[in-house]
Amino acid sequence: MFITLEGPDGSGKSTQVQPLAEYLRQEGYTVFTTREPGGTTISDQVREVLMRLDNRSMYPRTETLLFCAARAQLVEEVIRPRLQRGEIILCDRYADSTLAYQGYGHGVDRDVIRSLLAFATGGLKPDLTLLLDVDAETGLRRRQTGGGEWNRLDAYQLEFHRRVRDGYRELASLEPERWVIVDAEQTPEMVQLAIRGIVTARTGI
């Protein structure tokens, strides 16, 4: 089972991954958590290039290719082998992030991105994608006050983040059998309860 958590910056994805993993482990499942970009030695090196604030001159096409490169390594080295062993994979961001941020946010041709994603992932899609939905203003305010990593993508203008959020919602509407939208403006505890209910209902776990 391959489950991804998506959403705008500040939606709380990283906060929700570990409690969900612990819940599933208590139910008797072998669970592995990872994140994008990153998750392998090579992918983490690509992440550093992508997130550095002093790389503001990076072009959207460069950004798109780097995300896909990090993802290709993660899929081949970590995700696919663990799925083949019967594990549950929880991933903080995956291919849909590239469509949302580079496709809708930057305006890179989404058909081109889809072709790149198919190549980078070998066609591997999640079984379930949870969209933690929050408006751009709230998300960025959380990022600024939460004490976490403030990176190059966070620093994009508000209108960019609004396009990303709208993109995510459109992606969810195109594949309702895979996506479920979660109201991420609730408390973290309420969001976690909602996520557990969705995972149980959609997967039979």
N, C-alpha and C positions, 0 to 999 in steps of 0.2 A: 504494500500500500504506500503510495506516494502522495503526501499531503503538503501543499504549499500555502504560505501565508503571504498575502500581498496587501498593499495599501500605500497611501501617500506618506511622506515623511511625518513622523510624529503620531502615527496611527496606533502605535503600541505593539507592533508585530513581535519585536524582540522580547518584550515583556511577557508575551503570551506563550512563546514556544516552550520554555522549560516547564511551566506548570502543566501544559498539555502533555508533554513527554512523561512527566512523573505520573500523571493520571493513567496514561496508557500502560506504563510499566506496572503499576499496581493492579491493572487488569490482566497482567500476565504476558504482555507483548514485549518483544525486543524492539527497542526504539532507538533510532539514531537521529541526532539533530545536526543541522548544518546551516550555512548562510551563504548568500550571494551579495556581491562578489567575494570569493574566498573559499574556505573549506579544504584547500590543499596548499602545500608549500608554494607551488607555482601560482595558483589562483590568488593567494594572499599577496604575492609580489605584484600581480596585476592590480589588485585592489588598492595597494598603496599609491600606484601611479594615478589611478582613477580618482581617488578621494582627496589628494593633496590640494590644499587651497592655492598653492603657488602654480598649479597647472591650469590656470584660468584660460589660457590661450588654446586649450584643447578644442578641436572641432567636433561637432555632433557625429560625423561619420567615424572619426577616430574613436570616440567614446563608445559608439555602437559596436565596433569591431573588438575593442578591448573587453567589453562585457561578454561578448560571445566567446572570446578566447578563454577567459576565466571559467565560463560555464562549461565549455567543451571538456576542459581538464577535470572539473568536478564530476561531471556525469560519468566519464570513463573510469576515473580513479576511485570514486566513492559511491555515487548513487546507484548506478546500474549493478555493480557487484553485490551491494547490500540488498537490493531488491531481489536479486536472484537467490539470495540466501533466505528470503522470506521475512526480512525485517521491515518495519514501518519507518519511512523516512519523513521527517518534518523539516522543511526547508524555508528559511526566512528569506523570501524573494526567490524568483526563478525567471523563466523566459518572459512571462507576461510583463515583468518590470521593464524590459527593454522596449516592448511595444508601448507601454504607458509613458515612459520617460523620454525615450528617444523618438518614438513614433508620434505620439500625441503631443508631448511636451515640446520637442524640438522641431517636429514636422518632417523628420526623415521618412522617406517613402515606406509605408507600412508593408507593402507587398515584398519589397526588397528585404525588410527586416524579417518577415516570416520565412523567406527562403534561407536567410542566414541562420535563423533559429533552428530550422529543420536540420541544417547541416551540423550546427554546433551540438545539438542534443541527440542526434541520430534518431529524431522523431519521438523521443521520450516525452510524454505529457503526464501531468499529475492526474491522479484519480479524483482528487478533490482540491479545490482552491478556495480559500477563505479570504474574502475581501474585507479588511478592517477599514471601514469607511468613516472619514472625518473630513470636515471642510479644511481648506488649505490654511486659513488663518489660524485656526485652533491647532492644527498639526505643527505649524512652524513655531507658534508660541510655546508649545510643549518642548520642541527641540531646543529652543533657546534657553529655556529655564530648567530643563531636565538634567543638565550636567553631563550629557553624553557627548559623543564625538560630533562636532560641527564640521561638516565636510564641504567639498566643492559643489556638490549637487544641492545641498541645503541652501547654499548662498545664491542660487538662481532667484530671479524676481518672482514676486507673488503670482503674477499672471501665468508664469510657467507652471507653478505648482497647481494652479486652478485647472489648467489644461490636463495635467497628469491625472488629477482626481476625476475629471470628466471622462478621460480616456479609460480609466479603470472601470467606471460604471458602464461605459459602452461595451467593453470587453465582456463584462459579466452578463450583459443582456444578450450577447451573441451566443453564449454557451451556458445557458441556465442549468444544463444537466451536470456541469462541472463546478460552476461558481455558486457560492452562497455569500450574500452581503451581510455583514455584521455591523451593527451600530457601535462604532468605537468611541463615541462620545460618552458612553456609560462609564461607570467605575471599572477599573481593571478586573475586579472580582466578578462583576456582572458580565463583562465581556468573556471571561474565562468560562463561566457557566454556559453562556450561549454557545461558545465554540464546542464545548464537550457535548452538548445536546445535538448540535449539527453533525459532528463526527459520528456519534452513535447512530443517529437517524439515517445518515447517508451511506454509511459503510457497514453497519451491522456489528461494529466493534463493541 
